[in-house]
Amino acid sequence: MSTASKANAEIDSISMKSGPTVLPSVGAPGTDAVSVDKIRDILFGNQMQDYDRRFSQIDERFQQKLRDLESETTRHTGTVEVSLKKQLDSVANQMVQEKALRSDSDKELERSLRDHAQSLEKRIGQLSDQLSQFERDFIERITAETQALRDELKRPTTIRARTWRRCSPSSPA
C-alpha cells in the first residue's frame, strides 16, 4: 500500500469513528482553531496516541517508583527512629548510672572529710592540752628559778662571792 492510500485509510477510519464532518465556513470565529485541531488529529493522530501511551507508561512507572521510594523512605525513617530511641535510652541510662555513682562518691567524700575534720579537731585539742601543760611546767620552772635567784640575792654578799668564784672556771684556787 502506498503512503497516500494509508493516509486515506487513516482518514476514513477517523472520519468513520467521528461521523460525517461538516467543514466550517471560513472566517467564522473559533472555527479555524477547531479545523486545525482536526487536521492535526488526522495527520498525527497515531503518533499522538503512541506518545500518549508512552507518556502514560512513563507516568505509571514514575508513580510506581515514587510509591516505592515513599515506602522505602518510610521504612528507613522508622528504622532510624527506632535506632535513635535506643541510643537515647542508652544515653539516659548511662546518665542515671553516672549520677548515682557521683552521688555515692560525693557521700563517701563528705563522710571522709567529716572524719578527717573530727580527727584534726581531736589532734588540735591534744596539742592544745600538751601546750598548756608545757606552759604550766615552764611557768613553774621560771617561778622556781626566779625564787631561787631572789633567795640567793638575799644572802650576804660574801657567800655570793664565794659561790661566784666556785662557779667560775678561770678563778685561781
C-alpha positions in Angstrom: 0.0 0.0 0.0 1.2 3.4 -0.8 1.6 6.3 1.6 -1.4 8.1 0.1 -3.6 5.1 0.4 -2.5 4.7 4.0 -3.3 8.3 4.8 -6.7 7.9 3.1 -7.4 4.7 5.1 -6.5 6.5 8.3 -8.6 9.5 7.4 -11.5 7.1 6.5 -11.1 5.3 9.8 -11.1 8.5 11.8 -14.0 10.0 9.9 -16.0 6.8 10.4 -15.4 7.0 14.1 -16.3 10.6 14.4 -19.1 10.5 11.9 -19.7 12.9 9.0 -17.7 16.0 9.2 -19.1 19.3 8.3 -16.5 21.7 7.3 -16.9 25.1 8.9 -17.2 28.1 6.9 -14.1 30.1 6.5 -13.9 33.2 8.6 -16.2 32.1 11.5 -14.6 32.8 14.9 -13.1 29.8 16.7 -13.7 27.5 13.8 -10.2 27.9 12.4 -8.8 26.5 15.6 -11.2 23.5 15.6 -10.4 22.7 11.9 -6.7 23.0 12.5 -7.1 20.6 15.5 -9.0 18.1 13.4 -6.4 18.3 10.6 -3.6 17.8 13.1 -5.5 14.8 14.6 -6.0 13.3 11.2 -2.3 13.7 10.2 -0.6 13.0 13.5 -3.3 11.0 15.4 -1.5 7.7 15.6 1.8 9.3 16.6 0.0 11.3 19.3 -1.8 8.2 20.6 1.6 6.5 20.6 3.1 9.4 22.5 0.2 9.5 24.9 0.5 5.7 25.5 4.3 6.1 26.1 3.8 9.1 28.4 1.1 7.2 30.4 3.5 4.2 30.7 6.3 6.6 31.9 3.9 8.3 34.2 2.8 4.9 35.7 6.5 3.8 36.1 7.3 7.2 37.7 4.3 6.9 40.1 5.3 3.3 41.0 8.9 4.4 41.6 7.6 7.3 43.7 5.4 4.9 45.8 8.4 2.6 46.2 10.6 5.4 47.2 8.0 6.7 49.7 7.6 3.2 51.3 11.4 2.8 51.4 11.8 6.2 53.0 9.1 5.4 55.5 10.8 2.2 56.3 14.2 3.8 56.7 12.7 6.6 58.7 11.2 4.1 61.1 14.5 2.3 61.4 16.3 5.5 62.1 13.7 6.5 64.6 13.9 3.1 66.5 17.7 3.4 66.4 17.7 6.9 67.8 15.2 5.9 70.5 17.5 3.0 71.6 20.5 5.3 71.6 18.7 8.0 73.6 17.5 5.4 76.1 21.1 4.1 76.4 22.4 7.6 77.0 19.7 8.3 79.5 20.5 5.1 81.4 24.2 5.9 81.4 23.4 9.4 82.8 21.3 7.9 85.6 24.1 5.4 86.4 26.7 8.1 86.4 24.5 10.4 88.6 24.1 7.5 91.1 27.9 6.8 91.1 28.7 10.5 91.6 26.1 10.8 94.4 27.7 7.8 96.1 31.2 9.1 95.7 30.1 12.5 96.9 28.6 10.9 100.0 31.8 8.9 100.6 33.9 12.0 100.1 31.7 14.0 102.5 32.0 11.2 105.1 35.8 11.1 104.7 36.1 14.9 105.0 34.0 14.8 108.2 36.1 12.1 109.7 39.3 14.0 108.8 37.9 17.2 110.3 37.0 15.3 113.5 40.4 13.7 113.6 42.1 17.1 113.2 39.9 18.7 115.9 40.9 15.9 118.2 44.6 16.2 117.4 44.4 20.0 117.8 42.7 19.5 121.2 45.5 17.1 122.2 48.2 19.6 121.1 46.5 22.4 122.9 46.4 20.4 126.1 50.1 19.5 125.7 50.9 23.1 125.0 49.0 24.2 128.1 50.9 21.6 130.1 54.3 22.7 128.7 53.3 26.3 129.5 52.4 25.4 133.1 55.6 23.5 133.5 57.6 26.3 132.0 56.0 28.9 134.3 56.6 26.7 137.3 60.3 26.3 136.4 60.7 30.0 135.8 58.9 30.8 139.0 61.2 28.3 140.9 64.3 29.7 139.2 63.2 33.3 139.9 62.6 32.4 143.6 66.0 30.7 143.8 67.6 33.8 142.4 65.8 36.1 144.8 66.8 33.9 147.7 70.4 34.0 146.6 70.2 37.7 146.3 69.1 38.0 149.8 72.1 36.1 151.2 75.0 38.0 152.2 77.4 39.3 149.6 80.3 37.2 150.7 78.5 34.0 150.2 77.7 35.1 146.8 81.3 36.0 146.0 82.5 32.5 147.2 79.8 30.9 145.1 80.8 33.0 142.2 84.4 32.0 142.5 83.4 28.4 142.8 81.3 28.5 139.6 83.7 30.5 137.5 86.3 28.4 135.7 89.0 30.9 135.5 89.3 31.6 139.2 92.7 30.7 140.9 92.0 28.2 143.6 
